[in-house]
Amino acid sequence: MTVPHETSFVKLGNKSIQLTVGGEGPPLLYLHSAGGETEWTRFHDMLAQSFKVYLPAHPGFDNSDGLDEIHSAADYAWHYVDLLNELGLDNVPVVGFSLGGWIGMELAILRPSLVSKLVLVNSAGIRVEGVPMAELFIDELDKLRELLFFDPNSPYVEEAMPLSFEDSRILLWLKAREATARVGWNPYLHNPNLPKHLFRIECPTKIIWGRNDQLLPLGIGEFLEKEIPNATLQIFEETGHMLPFERAEDFTAATKSFLLG
């Protein structure tokens, strides 16, 4: 890790929101996945070499409170309307991974002027007929690892998730799962009304997907490419759901090329 970064807390109504900021350059909002990658990672560091990266923890994740005010992904999107206003940010690129991609789509629909460009990485939020999604809420960590990664024995697995229930990160991981279940349990990982609003996403959109994503299969990304007006899809071969961890260099290179191009 080479880019200096700092974690502080932002008071937002009744909520206290954990926010890590690092890098110099134009602002970039990173919306994390259900896994809760709220600590500064390799790919945050790579993005921060070209952007000032804003990495908030969603309410209910890590040390951000306010989960009692969240009942849907749309509530998370309204939360980010307020947070961007508090930070004085407008017309910024948004990078959303999985759950974060879902929130990013909802945000771009609610407030188009806030999102200049949108990057969706193996995004949740859409259910496509004939494209079965796998079960995320399972307790066996070995099975979850096999579900999420192309190579479950990759050294990047330990970076992304706890390997056992003795891992010091397990409590934060369980907390993240609880927050995800609040918005993604039923309906499962999608908003039934979202497809009919995708045409409202006005900004250029880059969709990045792992060919071997078992949790949210590629068919969802292909559907998003067709339904979002100004969208392009890039597929990463031999890559599972945890694409930013498995392919950090390629992911950040594709993201920078799109956002700075």
HELIX and SHEET records of a PDB file:
HELIX    1   1 ARG A   42  LEU A   47  1                                   6    
HELIX    2   2 LEU A   67  GLU A   69  5                                   3    
HELIX    3   3 ALA A   73  LEU A   87  1                                  15    
HELIX    4   4 LEU A   99  LEU A  110  1                                  12    
HELIX    5   5 PRO A  112  LEU A  114  5                                   3    
HELIX    6   6 LEU A  141  LEU A  148  1                                   8    
HELIX    7   7 TYR A  156  ALA A  160  1                                   5    
HELIX    8   8 ILE A  170  GLY A  184  1                                  15    
HELIX    9   9 PRO A  195  ARG A  200  5                                   6    
HELIX   10  10 LEU A  218  GLU A  227  1                                  10    
HELIX   11  11 LEU A  243  GLU A  246  1                                   4    
HELIX   12  12 ALA A  248  LEU A  260  1                                  13    
SHEET    1   A 8 HIS A   5  LEU A  12  0                                        
SHEET    2   A 8 LYS A  15  GLY A  22 -1                                        
SHEET    3   A 8 LYS A  52  PRO A  56 -1                                        
SHEET    4   A 8 PRO A  27  LEU A  31  1                                        
SHEET    5   A 8 VAL A  92  PHE A  97  1                                        
SHEET    6   A 8 VAL A 115  VAL A 121  1                                        
SHEET    7   A 8 THR A 205  GLY A 210  1                                        
SHEET    8   A 8 ALA A 231  PHE A 236  1                                        
END                                                                             
